Amino acid sequence: MGKIIAIANQKGGVGKTTTSINLAAGMAYLHKKILLIDLDPQGNATQGSGTQREQIDYSTYDLLLGEQSVDEVKISLKLPPMDIIPSTIELAGADLEMSRIEEGREKQLKNKLEVVKDDYDFIIIDCPPSLGLLNTNALTAADSVIIPVQSEYYALEGLTQILSTIRLVQRLFNPGLRIEGVLLTMFDVRNNLSLEVQQEVRKYLKEKVYKTSIPRNVKLSEAPSSGKSIFEYDIDASGAKAYAALAKEVIRQNEG
């Protein structure tokens, strides 16, 4: 039975896409069958995982608003060894188009994924940094949410917002939705603020916070522009070690 995990936080710049690509890649290298869905119109997860424009016949837009199935839209990558549903700029208008659907617009993605859910160990959804029907579709389709939180002053503010969004989706569309975990990103062990934020988040969400945190790492920010996950870009980087540890932690949590 596959598990659908949305990577979400309305706050931009917290490492959502970096986490989506590298967690998916990390689990794929641990021999899990992975589907990564790029639900952000900017398409950063598509580019950052090495998907070439000429490979894209259909995109997330077609999956949500067209007749195409997951199998028709997905692209199989060699490195990392996983499938991806790519995003294009067309997706920018999807919120508006979906708002015209009278019934079931929140379940467009869920309906398409139900057909293939058991073909994968994990389906990872990279959510856009905004509230709207794309995010609602992701959270309605998902079993759980991973919330990346940047280790900085306004971290808890963003966390409070996404938690209230999750509660709203639980109440209206997906009562089974739960928090998979909270991930501290851009963590600097030498920085007092990072340590304070970590303490606050752990105090607030206790065992929901992953043991693994993601360090500030130049290689992590360089990797997407070369169209590679951190594992192909620099396997020895501290960011690669952190995402490998996170992948193991997420798998262990779900198999334990």
C-alpha positions as CSV (number, residue, x, y, z in Angstrom):
1,M,0.0,0.0,0.0
2,G,1.6,3.3,-1.1
3,K,1.7,6.4,1.0
4,I,1.1,9.9,-0.3
5,I,3.1,12.6,1.5
6,A,2.7,16.4,0.7
7,I,5.6,18.7,1.4
8,A,3.9,21.9,2.5
9,N,4.4,25.3,4.1
10,Q,2.8,28.5,2.8
11,K,5.9,30.3,3.6
12,G,8.3,30.5,0.7
13,G,12.1,29.8,0.9
14,V,11.9,27.2,3.6
15,G,13.3,24.3,1.5
16,K,10.2,22.7,0.3
17,T,11.4,21.9,-3.2
18,T,14.9,20.9,-2.0
19,T,13.3,18.5,0.4
20,S,10.9,17.1,-2.1
21,I,13.6,16.3,-4.6
22,N,16.2,15.0,-2.2
23,L,13.8,13.0,0.1
24,A,12.3,11.4,-3.1
25,A,15.8,10.7,-4.5
26,G,17.1,9.4,-1.2
27,M,14.2,7.0,-0.8
28,A,14.6,5.9,-4.5
29,Y,18.3,5.1,-3.9
30,L,17.2,3.0,-0.9
31,H,15.2,0.9,-3.4
32,K,11.8,2.3,-2.8
33,K,9.4,2.9,-5.7
34,I,8.9,6.7,-5.8
35,L,6.7,9.1,-7.7
36,L,7.5,12.8,-7.3
37,I,4.7,15.2,-8.2
38,D,5.6,18.8,-9.0
39,L,2.6,20.9,-8.1
40,D,4.3,24.3,-8.2
41,P,3.8,26.3,-11.4
42,Q,7.5,27.5,-11.1
43,G,8.5,23.9,-11.9
44,N,11.6,23.9,-9.8
45,A,11.3,20.3,-8.7
46,T,11.0,19.4,-12.4
47,Q,14.2,21.2,-13.4
48,G,16.0,20.3,-10.2
49,S,15.5,16.6,-10.7
50,G,17.0,16.7,-14.2
51,T,13.8,16.5,-16.2
52,Q,14.4,17.9,-19.7
53,R,11.8,20.2,-21.4
54,E,11.8,18.0,-24.5
55,Q,10.8,15.0,-22.4
56,I,7.5,16.7,-21.3
57,D,4.4,15.9,-23.4
58,Y,2.0,16.3,-20.5
59,S,2.3,17.9,-17.1
60,T,0.5,18.3,-13.8
61,Y,-1.9,20.7,-15.5
62,D,-3.1,17.9,-17.8
63,L,-3.4,15.5,-14.8
64,L,-5.6,17.9,-12.9
65,L,-7.7,19.4,-15.7
66,G,-7.3,17.0,-18.6
67,E,-8.3,13.4,-19.4
68,Q,-4.7,12.1,-18.9
69,S,-3.9,9.5,-16.3
70,V,-0.8,9.3,-14.1
71,D,0.7,6.7,-16.4
72,E,0.3,9.0,-19.4
73,V,1.8,12.0,-17.7
74,K,4.7,10.5,-15.7
75,I,8.3,10.5,-16.8
76,S,10.7,7.8,-15.6
77,L,14.1,9.1,-14.7
78,K,17.3,7.1,-14.6
79,L,19.1,9.2,-12.0
80,P,17.6,9.4,-9.5
81,P,15.7,6.2,-10.2
82,M,12.2,7.4,-9.8
83,D,9.1,8.7,-11.7
84,I,8.1,12.3,-11.9
85,I,5.0,14.2,-12.9
86,P,6.4,17.5,-14.2
87,S,5.1,21.0,-13.9
88,T,5.0,23.7,-16.6
89,I,4.0,27.4,-16.4
90,E,0.5,26.2,-17.7
91,L,-0.2,25.2,-14.1
92,A,-0.2,28.9,-13.1
93,G,-3.8,29.2,-14.4
94,A,-5.0,26.0,-12.9
95,D,-6.4,27.5,-9.7
96,L,-8.7,29.8,-11.7
97,E,-9.8,27.0,-14.0
98,M,-10.5,24.6,-11.1
99,S,-12.5,27.2,-9.3
100,R,-15.1,26.9,-12.1
101,I,-15.6,23.2,-11.5
102,E,-18.8,23.0,-9.6
103,E,-18.4,19.7,-7.8
104,G,-15.3,17.8,-6.6
105,R,-12.7,20.3,-7.5
106,E,-10.7,19.6,-4.3
107,K,-10.5,15.9,-5.3
108,Q,-9.1,16.2,-8.8
109,L,-5.7,15.0,-7.8
110,K,-6.9,12.4,-5.2
111,N,-9.1,10.7,-7.9
112,K,-6.2,10.4,-10.3
113,L,-3.7,9.1,-7.7
114,E,-6.1,6.5,-6.2
115,V,-5.6,4.4,-9.4
116,V,-1.8,4.2,-9.0
117,K,-1.3,4.5,-5.2
118,D,-0.4,0.9,-4.8
119,D,2.1,0.9,-7.6
120,Y,4.5,3.0,-5.4
121,D,6.0,2.9,-1.9
122,F,5.8,6.7,-1.6
123,I,4.3,9.5,-3.6
124,I,5.8,12.8,-2.7
125,I,4.0,16.1,-3.7
126,D,5.9,19.4,-3.9
127,C,3.3,22.0,-3.0
128,P,3.3,25.6,-4.1
129,P,4.0,28.3,-1.5
130,S,0.5,29.7,-1.6
131,L,-3.0,28.9,-0.3
132,G,-5.3,27.9,-3.1
133,L,-6.9,24.9,-4.9
134,L,-3.5,23.4,-5.8
135,N,-2.5,23.2,-2.2
136,T,-6.0,22.0,-1.2
137,N,-5.8,19.3,-3.9
138,A,-2.5,18.1,-2.5
139,L,-3.7,18.0,1.1
140,T,-6.9,16.3,0.1
141,A,-5.0,13.6,-1.8
142,A,-2.3,13.1,0.9
143,D,-2.1,10.7,3.8
144,S,0.2,13.0,5.6
145,V,2.3,16.2,5.5
146,I,5.9,16.9,6.0
147,I,6.4,20.6,7.1
148,P,9.9,22.1,6.4
149,V,10.6,24.9,8.8
150,Q,13.5,27.2,8.3
151,S,15.6,27.8,11.5
152,E,14.9,31.5,11.6
153,Y,13.0,34.1,13.6
154,Y,9.6,33.9,11.9
155,A,9.6,30.1,11.7
156,L,6.8,29.5,14.2
157,E,4.6,32.0,12.4
158,G,4.7,30.0,9.2
159,L,4.2,26.8,11.2
160,T,1.1,28.1,12.8
161,Q,-0.4,29.1,9.4
162,I,0.2,25.7,7.8
163,L,-1.2,23.9,10.9
164,S,-4.4,25.8,10.7
165,T,-4.7,25.0,7.0
166,I,-4.2,21.3,7.8
167,R,-6.9,21.5,10.4
168,L,-9.3,23.1,7.9
169,V,-8.6,20.4,5.2
170,Q,-9.1,17.7,7.9
171,R,-12.5,19.2,8.8
172,L,-13.7,19.8,5.2
173,F,-12.1,17.2,2.9
174,N,-9.7,14.8,4.4
175,P,-10.3,13.7,8.1
176,G,-7.5,11.1,7.9
177,L,-4.8,13.7,7.1
178,R,-2.0,13.8,9.7
179,I,1.4,15.4,10.2
180,E,4.1,13.0,9.1
181,G,6.8,15.2,10.6
182,V,8.3,18.7,11.0
183,L,11.7,19.1,9.4
184,L,14.2,21.9,10.5
185,T,16.0,23.2,7.4
186,M,18.9,25.6,7.0
187,F,20.1,24.7,10.4
188,D,23.3,26.1,11.7
189,V,24.5,24.4,14.9
190,R,26.9,27.4,15.6
191,N,24.0,29.9,15.5
192,N,22.1,30.6,18.7
193,L,19.0,31.5,16.8
194,S,18.9,28.1,15.1
195,L,19.2,26.4,18.5
196,E,16.5,28.5,20.0
197,V,14.1,27.8,17.1
198,Q,14.8,24.1,17.4
199,Q,14.0,24.2,21.1
200,E,10.8,26.1,20.5
201,V,9.6,23.8,17.6
202,R,10.4,20.7,19.6
203,K,8.6,22.1,22.7
204,Y,5.6,22.8,20.5
205,L,5.4,19.7,18.4
206,K,7.5,17.2,20.5
207,E,8.1,13.8,18.8
208,K,6.7,15.1,15.5
209,V,10.0,16.9,14.8
210,Y,12.5,14.8,12.9
211,K,15.7,13.8,14.6
212,T,17.4,14.7,11.3
213,S,17.8,18.4,10.6
214,I,19.1,19.8,7.3
215,P,22.2,22.1,7.5
216,R,22.9,25.2,5.6
217,N,24.9,23.8,2.8
218,V,26.2,25.5,-0.4
219,K,26.2,22.3,-2.4
220,L,22.4,21.9,-1.6
221,S,21.7,25.3,-3.1
222,E,23.9,24.7,-6.2
223,A,22.6,21.2,-7.1
224,P,19.2,22.2,-8.6
225,S,20.7,24.6,-11.2
226,S,22.7,21.6,-12.6
227,G,19.5,19.5,-12.7
228,K,20.7,17.0,-10.1
229,S,19.7,15.8,-6.7
230,I,22.3,16.3,-4.0
231,F,23.2,12.6,-4.3
232,E,24.4,13.0,-8.0
233,Y,25.8,16.5,-7.4
234,D,28.0,15.8,-4.4
235,I,27.4,12.5,-2.4
236,D,29.9,13.6,0.2
237,A,28.2,17.0,1.0
238,S,26.8,17.4,4.5
239,G,23.4,18.0,2.8
240,A,23.6,14.6,1.1
241,K,24.3,12.9,4.4
242,A,21.4,14.8,6.0
243,Y,18.8,13.9,3.3
244,A,20.0,10.2,3.3
245,A,19.4,10.2,7.1
246,L,16.0,11.8,6.6
247,A,15.0,9.2,3.9
248,K,15.9,6.4,6.3
249,E,14.0,8.1,9.2
250,V,10.8,8.5,7.1
251,I,11.0,4.9,5.8
252,R,11.7,3.5,9.3
253,Q,8.7,5.5,10.7
254,N,6.4,3.9,8.1
255,E,7.7,0.4,8.4
256,G,8.1,0.3,12.2
